Amino acid sequence: MQLIPSVIKLALGLLALSVTTTFVSAEDTAPKEKKPSKATLEKYDADKDGQLNDDEKAKAKEGAKEHAKHTREENLAKYDANKDGKLEDTEKAAKKADEEAAKAAHKAEKDAAKAAHEAEKK
């Protein structure tokens, strides 16, 4: 007769363990708040406490919207060949080619500077 209370205790213990594990797992997968970059803090952290309060976050969000709008307008002005207000596949391809060329040029500059620095060491 001692077997039944032991089985019940074991079952309750396993149930408690599974519930605890579920809560811990849910906490691990909860979205974590993204920390602002150093540049964002320098620009929008008015009280210089190292964190953005609600007002500062709102200003940063507005700044990001303005930047995105400005970038979109620049891209349309530069790549929208048919002036229809949106980028077609061929226009997007031209934009992507320019971006890749700029990236390659930046990498070449960086590699050249690294090579020059290595040559100075010798």
N, C-alpha and C positions, 0 to 999 in steps of 0.2 A: 503494500500500500504506500510505501514511501516513494515509489516511482512516479506516481501521478503528480504530487506537488513539485518534484524535481523537474519534470517535463514542463509543467506550467511556468516555473521560474525561468527555465531555459528559453521557452517561447517568448515570455515577456522581455527577457534580456535581449534576445535577437530583434524583437520588434523595436525596442528602444534604440538599439544600435542602428537599425536601418533608418529610423526617423532622424536620428542625429546625423547620419551620413548624408541623408537627403538634404537637410538644411545646410550643411557645410558645402555640399556640391552646388547648391543654388547660390550661395554667397560667392563662390569662385567664378561662376558664369555671369554674375550680375555685371552690367556694363560699368566700367570704372571711369570716373571723370578724367578727361584728358587735361593734362597740365598745359598751360600756355607756354609758348616758346619764349626765349629770352628777349627776342625782338618785340614780341607782343607785349611782354611785361614792361619793357623800356618805353614803349609808345603809349600804352593805355593804363598802366598802374599809377594813377595819380597820387595815391597816398604812400607809395613806395614801401608797401608792406610785403611784397613778394607774392601776392595773390590778387586775383581780380574779384572785386565785389560785384554785386548785381549791376550797378550803374556802369562800372568799367567794362563788364562783359557785354552790356548792351552797346556801348560805344565801339568795342572791338568788333562785334557782330555787324554793326552798321558800316564800319570801316571795311570789313571783308566784302560786304555787299557792294559798296562803292568801287572797290578794287576790281571785283568780278565784272561789274557793269563797264568800267573803263577798259578792261582787257577785252571784253566782248566787242565793244565799239571799235577798238584798235584792230582786232582781228577782222571784223567786217570791212573796215576801211581798206585794209591791206589785201585781203584775200577774196572778198565777194565780187568776183569779176562781173557777174550779171546783175549786180545791184538789186537783188530781190530780198535782201534782209536776212538771209540765212546762207550757211555754207553747204554747198552741194558736195558730193563725194570727191569730185576732181579738185575742188577748192580746198577741201579738208586734206587731200593728199599733198597739195602744194604747201600747206601750212605745216604738215608733219615733216615734209622734206626739209623745209627751212629750219624747223626745230632740231632735227637730227644733224643737219649741217652745223648749226650753232653749237650743239653738244659736242660734236666731233672736234670743232675748232677749239673749244674750251679745253677738251681733253688733251689736244695737241700742245696747247700753251702750257698746261699743267705738266705734261710729260717733258717738254723742253726745259721748263724751269727746274724740274727735278734733275734732269740730266746735267744742267749747268751747275746745280748745287753739288752733285756728285763729282763733277770734274774739278770743282774748286777744292774739294776735300783731298784730292790726290795730289 
